[in-house]
Amino acid sequence: MFWKENLQLIMNFEDFDQAYEWFTPRHDPMPFPKMTKAQLRNAVKLFKEDQGPRITYVAEYLDSTSGKDFPTLGDLEQLLRLGRKSMDRTGPEFDDISGTFFSLANDFAFCLCAFLQKYRDDVDWVASKTSKKSGAYNRPLIARPNYETSKGYIDGLQFFLGSIRSSVRREETVDDVMDELKFAIKRNFDIDLS
C-alpha cells in the first residue's frame, strides 16, 4: 500500500496542518537577494546546522517507513504532495500562501540535499555565486563543487515553490513535478533515477 494510502489522502490535511510544527529559519528575516554576502553565508551555515534535526522531525511527521534510508525519492514525493495539498487550499490566486507551504518548502530542500548527499558526497549547501542575471543569484543552493551559472545545482526552495505553483496553474499532477525533479537531478548531478 503506497504510504498507507498516501497518508489517508494526506491524513485529512487540516489535522496534519494543526499538528505540523513550522520550520522557522534562524537567518536574518529578509529576502535572500537583499542579503549581503556575509548574511547569505551565515544563512547557509545555519541551513547546514538545521538540516539534520529537521530531517529527523520530517521522518516522524511523514511516518516514513524508509528507516535509515530516509529520505528516499518516495519521501520527496510525499513532501511535494503535502505542498500541493497546502497550495490547493489557497486557490489559483496564490495571494494567501500559508506558513505551512513555506515551511514544507524548507523541509523539502533539506530532504533533497540529504537525498543527493547519499549519491554524491561532494554535494552541499552553498552561498550562490551565480550572476545577477541568474534566478539563483544570492540564494542558498544545493550544489556540487565548481557548479556553473546554468547547471550543477538546484535551488531546493525555489524548485518546491515554483514547481508546485506552476503545477496548479497548468493543471499538472505531482507525478509531473516528480518527472521535473528527476530530470533536474540527472542534469545537474549526473544521478539517473529513471
mmCIF file of the C-alpha atoms, coordinates in Angstrom:
data_MODEL
# 
_entry.id   MODEL 
# 
loop_
_atom_site.group_PDB 
_atom_site.id 
_atom_site.type_symbol 
_atom_site.label_atom_id 
_atom_site.label_alt_id 
_atom_site.label_comp_id 
_atom_site.label_asym_id 
_atom_site.label_entity_id 
_atom_site.label_seq_id 
_atom_site.pdbx_PDB_ins_code 
_atom_site.Cartn_x 
_atom_site.Cartn_y 
_atom_site.Cartn_z 
_atom_site.occupancy 
_atom_site.B_iso_or_equiv 
_atom_site.pdbx_formal_charge 
_atom_site.auth_seq_id 
_atom_site.auth_comp_id 
_atom_site.auth_asym_id 
_atom_site.auth_atom_id 
_atom_site.pdbx_PDB_model_num 
ATOM 1   C CA . MET A 1 1   ? 0.000  0.000  0.000   1.00 0.00 ? 1   MET A CA 1 
ATOM 2   C CA . PHE A 1 2   ? 1.558  3.306  -1.084  1.00 0.00 ? 2   PHE A CA 1 
ATOM 3   C CA . TRP A 1 3   ? 2.438  5.145  2.107   1.00 0.00 ? 3   TRP A CA 1 
ATOM 4   C CA . LYS A 1 4   ? -0.625 3.978  3.964   1.00 0.00 ? 4   LYS A CA 1 
ATOM 5   C CA . GLU A 1 5   ? -2.782 5.048  1.036   1.00 0.00 ? 5   GLU A CA 1 
ATOM 6   C CA . ASN A 1 6   ? -0.983 8.364  0.713   1.00 0.00 ? 6   ASN A CA 1 
ATOM 7   C CA . LEU A 1 7   ? -1.243 9.009  4.433   1.00 0.00 ? 7   LEU A CA 1 
ATOM 8   C CA . GLN A 1 8   ? -5.012 8.529  4.174   1.00 0.00 ? 8   GLN A CA 1 
ATOM 9   C CA . LEU A 1 9   ? -5.031 11.089 1.372   1.00 0.00 ? 9   LEU A CA 1 
ATOM 10  C CA . ILE A 1 10  ? -2.814 13.394 3.305   1.00 0.00 ? 10  ILE A CA 1 
ATOM 11  C CA . MET A 1 11  ? -4.226 12.499 6.713   1.00 0.00 ? 11  MET A CA 1 
ATOM 12  C CA . ASN A 1 12  ? -7.064 14.937 6.385   1.00 0.00 ? 12  ASN A CA 1 
ATOM 13  C CA . PHE A 1 13  ? -4.812 17.842 5.625   1.00 0.00 ? 13  PHE A CA 1 
ATOM 14  C CA . GLU A 1 14  ? -6.311 20.053 8.299   1.00 0.00 ? 14  GLU A CA 1 
ATOM 15  C CA . ASP A 1 15  ? -5.318 17.558 11.007  1.00 0.00 ? 15  ASP A CA 1 
ATOM 16  C CA . PHE A 1 16  ? -1.807 17.413 9.576   1.00 0.00 ? 16  PHE A CA 1 
ATOM 17  C CA . ASP A 1 17  ? -1.596 21.200 9.431   1.00 0.00 ? 17  ASP A CA 1 
ATOM 18  C CA . GLN A 1 18  ? -2.665 21.623 13.058  1.00 0.00 ? 18  GLN A CA 1 
ATOM 19  C CA . ALA A 1 19  ? -0.053 19.134 14.309  1.00 0.00 ? 19  ALA A CA 1 
ATOM 20  C CA . TYR A 1 20  ? 2.724  20.309 11.975  1.00 0.00 ? 20  TYR A CA 1 
ATOM 21  C CA . GLU A 1 21  ? 5.468  22.440 13.552  1.00 0.00 ? 21  GLU A CA 1 
ATOM 22  C CA . TRP A 1 22  ? 6.653  25.045 11.065  1.00 0.00 ? 22  TRP A CA 1 
ATOM 23  C CA . PHE A 1 23  ? 10.337 25.349 10.401  1.00 0.00 ? 23  PHE A CA 1 
ATOM 24  C CA . THR A 1 24  ? 11.481 28.830 11.388  1.00 0.00 ? 24  THR A CA 1 
ATOM 25  C CA . PRO A 1 25  ? 14.699 29.860 9.654   1.00 0.00 ? 25  PRO A CA 1 
ATOM 26  C CA . ARG A 1 26  ? 17.263 31.325 12.038  1.00 0.00 ? 26  ARG A CA 1 
ATOM 27  C CA . HIS A 1 27  ? 18.839 33.653 9.471   1.00 0.00 ? 27  HIS A CA 1 
ATOM 28  C CA . ASP A 1 28  ? 18.086 37.375 9.170   1.00 0.00 ? 28  ASP A CA 1 
ATOM 29  C CA . PRO A 1 29  ? 14.399 37.756 8.189   1.00 0.00 ? 29  PRO A CA 1 
ATOM 30  C CA . MET A 1 30  ? 14.863 39.272 4.742   1.00 0.00 ? 30  MET A CA 1 
ATOM 31  C CA . PRO A 1 31  ? 14.686 38.077 1.126   1.00 0.00 ? 31  PRO A CA 1 
ATOM 32  C CA . PHE A 1 32  ? 17.856 36.269 0.064   1.00 0.00 ? 32  PHE A CA 1 
ATOM 33  C CA . PRO A 1 33  ? 18.625 38.627 -2.869  1.00 0.00 ? 33  PRO A CA 1 
ATOM 34  C CA . LYS A 1 34  ? 18.737 41.573 -0.431  1.00 0.00 ? 34  LYS A CA 1 
ATOM 35  C CA . MET A 1 35  ? 21.237 39.871 1.891   1.00 0.00 ? 35  MET A CA 1 
ATOM 36  C CA . THR A 1 36  ? 24.888 40.808 1.965   1.00 0.00 ? 36  THR A CA 1 
ATOM 37  C CA . LYS A 1 37  ? 27.342 38.046 1.066   1.00 0.00 ? 37  LYS A CA 1 
ATOM 38  C CA . ALA A 1 38  ? 28.139 37.621 4.790   1.00 0.00 ? 38  ALA A CA 1 
ATOM 39  C CA . GLN A 1 39  ? 24.439 37.309 5.679   1.00 0.00 ? 39  GLN A CA 1 
ATOM 40  C CA . LEU A 1 40  ? 23.935 34.713 2.936   1.00 0.00 ? 40  LEU A CA 1 
ATOM 41  C CA . ARG A 1 41  ? 26.973 32.703 4.073   1.00 0.00 ? 41  ARG A CA 1 
ATOM 42  C CA . ASN A 1 42  ? 25.516 32.758 7.599   1.00 0.00 ? 42  ASN A CA 1 
ATOM 43  C CA . ALA A 1 43  ? 22.119 31.566 6.284   1.00 0.00 ? 43  ALA A CA 1 
ATOM 44  C CA . VAL A 1 44  ? 23.872 28.669 4.511   1.00 0.00 ? 44  VAL A CA 1 
ATOM 45  C CA . LYS A 1 45  ? 25.799 27.807 7.694   1.00 0.00 ? 45  LYS A CA 1 
ATOM 46  C CA . LEU A 1 46  ? 22.521 27.729 9.642   1.00 0.00 ? 46  LEU A CA 1 
ATOM 47  C CA . PHE A 1 47  ? 20.829 25.588 6.966   1.00 0.00 ? 47  PHE A CA 1 
ATOM 48  C CA . LYS A 1 48  ? 23.667 23.062 7.298   1.00 0.00 ? 48  LYS A CA 1 
ATOM 49  C CA . GLU A 1 49  ? 23.221 23.010 11.091  1.00 0.00 ? 49  GLU A CA 1 
ATOM 50  C CA . ASP A 1 50  ? 19.420 22.742 10.918  1.00 0.00 ? 50  ASP A CA 1 
ATOM 51  C CA . GLN A 1 51  ? 19.258 20.060 8.227   1.00 0.00 ? 51  GLN A CA 1 
ATOM 52  C CA . GLY A 1 52  ? 19.900 17.018 10.464  1.00 0.00 ? 52  GLY A CA 1 
ATOM 53  C CA . PRO A 1 53  ? 17.459 17.854 13.271  1.00 0.00 ? 53  PRO A CA 1 
ATOM 54  C CA . ARG A 1 54  ? 14.766 18.938 10.834  1.00 0.00 ? 54  ARG A CA 1 
ATOM 55  C CA . ILE A 1 55  ? 15.081 15.777 8.747   1.00 0.00 ? 55  ILE A CA 1 
ATOM 56  C CA . THR A 1 56  ? 14.551 13.727 11.925  1.00 0.00 ? 56  THR A CA 1 
ATOM 57  C CA . TYR A 1 57  ? 11.326 15.670 12.535  1.00 0.00 ? 57  TYR A CA 1 
ATOM 58  C CA . VAL A 1 58  ? 10.221 15.272 8.891   1.00 0.00 ? 58  VAL A CA 1 
ATOM 59  C CA . ALA A 1 59  ? 10.696 11.484 9.047   1.00 0.00 ? 59  ALA A CA 1 
ATOM 60  C CA . GLU A 1 60  ? 8.457  11.434 12.130  1.00 0.00 ? 60  GLU A CA 1 
ATOM 61  C CA . TYR A 1 61  ? 5.638  13.557 10.733  1.00 0.00 ? 61  TYR A CA 1 
ATOM 62  C CA . LEU A 1 62  ? 5.625  11.641 7.448   1.00 0.00 ? 62  LEU A CA 1 
ATOM 63  C CA . ASP A 1 63  ? 5.572  8.429  9.477   1.00 0.00 ? 63  ASP A CA 1 
ATOM 64  C CA . SER A 1 64  ? 8.151  7.267  6.943   1.00 0.00 ? 64  SER A CA 1 
ATOM 65  C CA . THR A 1 65  ? 8.917  3.589  6.642   1.00 0.00 ? 65  THR A CA 1 
ATOM 66  C CA . SER A 1 66  ? 12.263 4.337  4.947   1.00 0.00 ? 66  SER A CA 1 
ATOM 67  C CA . GLY A 1 67  ? 14.195 3.861  8.200   1.00 0.00 ? 67  GLY A CA 1 
ATOM 68  C CA . LYS A 1 68  ? 17.899 4.569  7.839   1.00 0.00 ? 68  LYS A CA 1 
ATOM 69  C CA . ASP A 1 69  ? 17.382 5.194  4.099   1.00 0.00 ? 69  ASP A CA 1 
ATOM 70  C CA . PHE A 1 70  ? 15.328 8.339  4.815   1.00 0.00 ? 70  PHE A CA 1 
ATOM 71  C CA . PRO A 1 71  ? 14.892 10.436 2.758   1.00 0.00 ? 71  PRO A CA 1 
ATOM 72  C CA . THR A 1 72  ? 14.032 8.411  -0.337  1.00 0.00 ? 72  THR A CA 1 
ATOM 73  C CA . LEU A 1 73  ? 12.538 9.524  -3.635  1.00 0.00 ? 73  LEU A CA 1 
ATOM 74  C CA . GLY A 1 74  ? 9.155  8.450  -2.213  1.00 0.00 ? 74  GLY A CA 1 
ATOM 75  C CA . ASP A 1 75  ? 9.683  10.729 0.800   1.00 0.00 ? 75  ASP A CA 1 
ATOM 76  C CA . LEU A 1 76  ? 10.424 13.669 -1.511  1.00 0.00 ? 76  LEU A CA 1 
ATOM 77  C CA . GLU A 1 77  ? 7.260  12.860 -3.450  1.00 0.00 ? 77  GLU A CA 1 
ATOM 78  C CA . GLN A 1 78  ? 5.238  12.816 -0.216  1.00 0.00 ? 78  GLN A CA 1 
ATOM 79  C CA . LEU A 1 79  ? 6.535  16.294 0.666   1.00 0.00 ? 79  LEU A CA 1 
ATOM 80  C CA . LEU A 1 80  ? 5.540  17.529 -2.789  1.00 0.00 ? 80  LEU A CA 1 
ATOM 81  C CA . ARG A 1 81  ? 2.063  16.010 -2.298  1.00 0.00 ? 81  ARG A CA 1 
ATOM 82  C CA . LEU A 1 82  ? 1.691  17.800 1.033   1.00 0.00 ? 82  LEU A CA 1 
ATOM 83  C CA . GLY A 1 83  ? 2.839  21.040 -0.632  1.00 0.00 ? 83  GLY A CA 1 
ATOM 84  C CA . ARG A 1 84  ? 0.293  20.568 -3.395  1.00 0.00 ? 84  ARG A CA 1 
ATOM 85  C CA . LYS A 1 85  ? -2.457 19.936 -0.858  1.00 0.00 ? 85  LYS A CA 1 
ATOM 86  C CA . SER A 1 86  ? -1.424 23.095 1.004   1.00 0.00 ? 86  SER A CA 1 
ATOM 87  C CA . MET A 1 87  ? -1.415 25.093 -2.241  1.00 0.00 ? 87  MET A CA 1 
ATOM 88  C CA . ASP A 1 88  ? -4.782 23.711 -3.323  1.00 0.00 ? 88  ASP A CA 1 
ATOM 89  C CA . ARG A 1 89  ? -6.342 25.305 -0.234  1.00 0.00 ? 89  ARG A CA 1 
ATOM 90  C CA . THR A 1 90  ? -5.394 28.796 -1.411  1.00 0.00 ? 90  THR A CA 1 
ATOM 91  C CA . GLY A 1 91  ? -6.895 28.540 -4.906  1.00 0.00 ? 91  GLY A CA 1 
ATOM 92  C CA . PRO A 1 92  ? -5.438 29.786 -8.171  1.00 0.00 ? 92  PRO A CA 1 
ATOM 93  C CA . GLU A 1 93  ? -4.808 33.371 -6.993  1.00 0.00 ? 93  GLU A CA 1 
ATOM 94  C CA . PHE A 1 94  ? -1.783 32.443 -4.824  1.00 0.00 ? 94  PHE A CA 1 
ATOM 95  C CA . ASP A 1 95  ? -2.244 35.588 -2.750  1.00 0.00 ? 95  ASP A CA 1 
ATOM 96  C CA . ASP A 1 96  ? -2.621 33.796 0.567   1.00 0.00 ? 96  ASP A CA 1 
ATOM 97  C CA . ILE A 1 97  ? 0.219  31.275 0.701   1.00 0.00 ? 97  ILE A CA 1 
ATOM 98  C CA . SER A 1 98  ? 0.403  29.742 4.143   1.00 0.00 ? 98  SER A CA 1 
ATOM 99  C CA . GLY A 1 99  ? 3.304  29.395 6.527   1.00 0.00 ? 99  GLY A CA 1 
ATOM 100 C CA . THR A 1 100 ? 2.731  25.655 6.188   1.00 0.00 ? 100 THR A CA 1 
ATOM 101 C CA . PHE A 1 101 ? 3.548  25.834 2.481   1.00 0.00 ? 101 PHE A CA 1 
ATOM 102 C CA . PHE A 1 102 ? 6.759  27.804 3.059   1.00 0.00 ? 102 PHE A CA 1 
ATOM 103 C CA . SER A 1 103 ? 7.805  25.504 5.894   1.00 0.00 ? 103 SER A CA 1 
ATOM 104 C CA . LEU A 1 104 ? 7.221  22.461 3.676   1.00 0.00 ? 104 LEU A CA 1 
ATOM 105 C CA . ALA A 1 105 ? 9.470  24.114 1.068   1.00 0.00 ? 105 ALA A CA 1 
ATOM 106 C CA . ASN A 1 106 ? 12.289 24.235 3.630   1.00 0.00 ? 106 ASN A CA 1 
ATOM 107 C CA . ASP A 1 107 ? 11.646 20.638 4.672   1.00 0.00 ? 107 ASP A CA 1 
ATOM 108 C CA . PHE A 1 108 ? 11.724 19.557 1.030   1.00 0.00 ? 108 PHE A CA 1 
ATOM 109 C CA . ALA A 1 109 ? 15.011 21.407 0.424   1.00 0.00 ? 109 ALA A CA 1 
ATOM 110 C CA . PHE A 1 110 ? 16.638 19.817 3.491   1.00 0.00 ? 110 PHE A CA 1 
ATOM 111 C CA . CYS A 1 111 ? 15.487 16.354 2.420   1.00 0.00 ? 111 CYS A CA 1 
ATOM 112 C CA . LEU A 1 112 ? 16.554 16.932 -1.180  1.00 0.00 ? 112 LEU A CA 1 
ATOM 113 C CA . CYS A 1 113 ? 20.054 17.898 -0.048  1.00 0.00 ? 113 CYS A CA 1 
ATOM 114 C CA . ALA A 1 114 ? 20.321 14.813 2.192   1.00 0.00 ? 114 ALA A CA 1 
ATOM 115 C CA . PHE A 1 115 ? 18.954 12.617 -0.618  1.00 0.00 ? 115 PHE A CA 1 
ATOM 116 C CA . LEU A 1 116 ? 21.576 13.891 -3.086  1.00 0.00 ? 116 LEU A CA 1 
ATOM 117 C CA . GLN A 1 117 ? 24.341 13.501 -0.488  1.00 0.00 ? 117 GLN A CA 1 
ATOM 118 C CA . LYS A 1 118 ? 23.605 9.759  -0.411  1.00 0.00 ? 118 LYS A CA 1 
ATOM 119 C CA . TYR A 1 119 ? 24.640 9.588  -4.077  1.00 0.00 ? 119 TYR A CA 1 
ATOM 120 C CA . ARG A 1 120 ? 27.404 12.213 -4.103  1.00 0.00 ? 120 ARG A CA 1 
ATOM 121 C CA . ASP A 1 121 ? 29.486 13.129 -1.079  1.00 0.00 ? 121 ASP A CA 1 
ATOM 122 C CA . ASP A 1 122 ? 30.555 16.375 -2.765  1.00 0.00 ? 122 ASP A CA 1 
ATOM 123 C CA . VAL A 1 123 ? 27.051 17.916 -2.668  1.00 0.00 ? 123 VAL A CA 1 
ATOM 124 C CA . ASP A 1 124 ? 26.305 20.520 0.000   1.00 0.00 ? 124 ASP A CA 1 
ATOM 125 C CA . TRP A 1 125 ? 24.586 23.809 0.756   1.00 0.00 ? 125 TRP A CA 1 
ATOM 126 C CA . VAL A 1 126 ? 26.467 26.751 -0.753  1.00 0.00 ? 126 VAL A CA 1 
ATOM 127 C CA . ALA A 1 127 ? 26.001 30.502 -0.997  1.00 0.00 ? 127 ALA A CA 1 
ATOM 128 C CA . SER A 1 128 ? 25.229 31.224 -4.654  1.00 0.00 ? 128 SER A CA 1 
ATOM 129 C CA . LYS A 1 129 ? 27.956 32.762 -6.757  1.00 0.00 ? 129 LYS A CA 1 
ATOM 130 C CA . THR A 1 130 ? 25.854 32.971 -9.910  1.00 0.00 ? 130 THR A CA 1 
ATOM 131 C CA . SER A 1 131 ? 25.473 36.250 -11.792 1.00 0.00 ? 131 SER A CA 1 
ATOM 132 C CA . LYS A 1 132 ? 22.791 38.823 -11.053 1.00 0.00 ? 132 LYS A CA 1 
ATOM 133 C CA . LYS A 1 133 ? 21.044 37.756 -14.263 1.00 0.00 ? 133 LYS A CA 1 
ATOM 134 C CA . SER A 1 134 ? 20.513 34.275 -12.828 1.00 0.00 ? 134 SER A CA 1 
ATOM 135 C CA . GLY A 1 135 ? 17.305 33.388 -10.968 1.00 0.00 ? 135 GLY A CA 1 
ATOM 136 C CA . ALA A 1 136 ? 19.562 31.751 -8.383  1.00 0.00 ? 136 ALA A CA 1 
ATOM 137 C CA . TYR A 1 137 ? 21.508 34.947 -7.646  1.00 0.00 ? 137 TYR A CA 1 
ATOM 138 C CA . ASN A 1 138 ? 22.355 35.402 -3.952  1.00 0.00 ? 138 ASN A CA 1 
ATOM 139 C CA . ARG A 1 139 ? 20.405 32.366 -2.768  1.00 0.00 ? 139 ARG A CA 1 
ATOM 140 C CA . PRO A 1 140 ? 21.260 29.217 -0.782  1.00 0.00 ? 140 PRO A CA 1 
ATOM 141 C CA . LEU A 1 141 ? 21.791 26.404 -3.280  1.00 0.00 ? 141 LEU A CA 1 
ATOM 142 C CA . ILE A 1 142 ? 22.276 22.653 -3.118  1.00 0.00 ? 142 ILE A CA 1 
ATOM 143 C CA . ALA A 1 143 ? 25.321 22.287 -5.338  1.00 0.00 ? 143 ALA A CA 1 
ATOM 144 C CA . ARG A 1 144 ? 28.270 20.199 -6.393  1.00 0.00 ? 144 ARG A CA 1 
ATOM 145 C CA . PRO A 1 145 ? 31.737 21.777 -6.370  1.00 0.00 ? 145 PRO A CA 1 
ATOM 146 C CA . ASN A 1 146 ? 32.607 24.006 -9.315  1.00 0.00 ? 146 ASN A CA 1 
ATOM 147 C CA . TYR A 1 147 ? 28.973 24.411 -10.334 1.00 0.00 ? 147 TYR A CA 1 
ATOM 148 C CA . GLU A 1 148 ? 28.259 26.705 -13.269 1.00 0.00 ? 148 GLU A CA 1 
ATOM 149 C CA . THR A 1 149 ? 25.787 29.527 -13.833 1.00 0.00 ? 149 THR A CA 1 
ATOM 150 C CA . SER A 1 150 ? 23.322 27.212 -15.516 1.00 0.00 ? 150 SER A CA 1 
ATOM 151 C CA . LYS A 1 151 ? 23.984 23.759 -14.050 1.00 0.00 ? 151 LYS A CA 1 
ATOM 152 C CA . GLY A 1 152 ? 25.452 21.788 -11.187 1.00 0.00 ? 152 GLY A CA 1 
ATOM 153 C CA . TYR A 1 153 ? 22.978 22.991 -8.571  1.00 0.00 ? 153 TYR A CA 1 
ATOM 154 C CA . ILE A 1 154 ? 19.316 23.016 -7.571  1.00 0.00 ? 154 ILE A CA 1 
ATOM 155 C CA . ASP A 1 155 ? 17.672 25.804 -5.629  1.00 0.00 ? 155 ASP A CA 1 
ATOM 156 C CA . GLY A 1 156 ? 15.633 23.439 -3.431  1.00 0.00 ? 156 GLY A CA 1 
ATOM 157 C CA . LEU A 1 157 ? 13.382 26.165 -2.039  1.00 0.00 ? 157 LEU A CA 1 
ATOM 158 C CA . GLN A 1 158 ? 12.602 27.661 -5.461  1.00 0.00 ? 158 GLN A CA 1 
ATOM 159 C CA . PHE A 1 159 ? 12.100 24.238 -7.014  1.00 0.00 ? 159 PHE A CA 1 
ATOM 160 C CA . PHE A 1 160 ? 9.413  23.395 -4.460  1.00 0.00 ? 160 PHE A CA 1 
ATOM 161 C CA . LEU A 1 161 ? 7.696  26.787 -4.576  1.00 0.00 ? 161 LEU A CA 1 
ATOM 162 C CA . GLY A 1 162 ? 7.870  27.214 -8.357  1.00 0.00 ? 162 GLY A CA 1 
ATOM 163 C CA . SER A 1 163 ? 7.030  23.637 -9.343  1.00 0.00 ? 163 SER A CA 1 
ATOM 164 C CA . ILE A 1 164 ? 4.027  23.340 -7.062  1.00 0.00 ? 164 ILE A CA 1 
ATOM 165 C CA . ARG A 1 165 ? 2.675  26.736 -8.107  1.00 0.00 ? 165 ARG A CA 1 
ATOM 166 C CA . SER A 1 166 ? 3.086  26.022 -11.812 1.00 0.00 ? 166 SER A CA 1 
ATOM 167 C CA . SER A 1 167 ? 1.597  22.529 -11.458 1.00 0.00 ? 167 SER A CA 1 
ATOM 168 C CA . VAL A 1 168 ? -1.572 24.131 -10.084 1.00 0.00 ? 168 VAL A CA 1 
ATOM 169 C CA . ARG A 1 169 ? -1.651 26.761 -12.849 1.00 0.00 ? 169 ARG A CA 1 
ATOM 170 C CA . ARG A 1 170 ? -1.051 24.199 -15.614 1.00 0.00 ? 170 ARG A CA 1 
ATOM 171 C CA . GLU A 1 171 ? -3.336 21.597 -14.008 1.00 0.00 ? 171 GLU A CA 1 
ATOM 172 C CA . GLU A 1 172 ? -0.472 19.111 -13.767 1.00 0.00 ? 172 GLU A CA 1 
ATOM 173 C CA . THR A 1 173 ? -0.050 16.389 -11.180 1.00 0.00 ? 173 THR A CA 1 
ATOM 174 C CA . VAL A 1 174 ? 2.622  15.741 -8.570  1.00 0.00 ? 174 VAL A CA 1 
ATOM 175 C CA . ASP A 1 175 ? 3.777  12.917 -10.864 1.00 0.00 ? 175 ASP A CA 1 
ATOM 176 C CA . ASP A 1 176 ? 4.653  15.602 -13.438 1.00 0.00 ? 176 ASP A CA 1 
ATOM 177 C CA . VAL A 1 177 ? 6.588  17.524 -10.770 1.00 0.00 ? 177 VAL A CA 1 
ATOM 178 C CA . MET A 1 178 ? 8.462  14.325 -9.864  1.00 0.00 ? 178 MET A CA 1 
ATOM 179 C CA . ASP A 1 179 ? 9.449  13.925 -13.523 1.00 0.00 ? 179 ASP A CA 1 
ATOM 180 C CA . GLU A 1 180 ? 10.800 17.501 -13.451 1.00 0.00 ? 180 GLU A CA 1 
ATOM 181 C CA . LEU A 1 181 ? 12.729 16.717 -10.265 1.00 0.00 ? 181 LEU A CA 1 
ATOM 182 C CA . LYS A 1 182 ? 14.300 13.557 -11.712 1.00 0.00 ? 182 LYS A CA 1 
ATOM 183 C CA . PHE A 1 183 ? 15.285 15.492 -14.848 1.00 0.00 ? 183 PHE A CA 1 
ATOM 184 C CA . ALA A 1 184 ? 16.850 18.296 -12.765 1.00 0.00 ? 184 ALA A CA 1 
ATOM 185 C CA . ILE A 1 185 ? 18.779 15.779 -10.648 1.00 0.00 ? 185 ILE A CA 1 
ATOM 186 C CA . LYS A 1 186 ? 20.080 13.978 -13.760 1.00 0.00 ? 186 LYS A CA 1 
ATOM 187 C CA . ARG A 1 187 ? 21.052 17.233 -15.487 1.00 0.00 ? 187 ARG A CA 1 
ATOM 188 C CA . ASN A 1 188 ? 22.715 18.854 -12.500 1.00 0.00 ? 188 ASN A CA 1 
ATOM 189 C CA . PHE A 1 189 ? 24.213 15.940 -10.577 1.00 0.00 ? 189 PHE A CA 1 
ATOM 190 C CA . ASP A 1 190 ? 24.514 13.095 -13.129 1.00 0.00 ? 190 ASP A CA 1 
ATOM 191 C CA . ILE A 1 191 ? 22.284 10.874 -10.982 1.00 0.00 ? 191 ILE A CA 1 
ATOM 192 C CA . ASP A 1 192 ? 19.870 8.795  -13.084 1.00 0.00 ? 192 ASP A CA 1 
ATOM 193 C CA . LEU A 1 193 ? 16.702 7.953  -11.139 1.00 0.00 ? 193 LEU A CA 1 
ATOM 194 C CA . SER A 1 194 ? 14.609 6.732  -14.076 1.00 0.00 ? 194 SER A CA 1 
# 
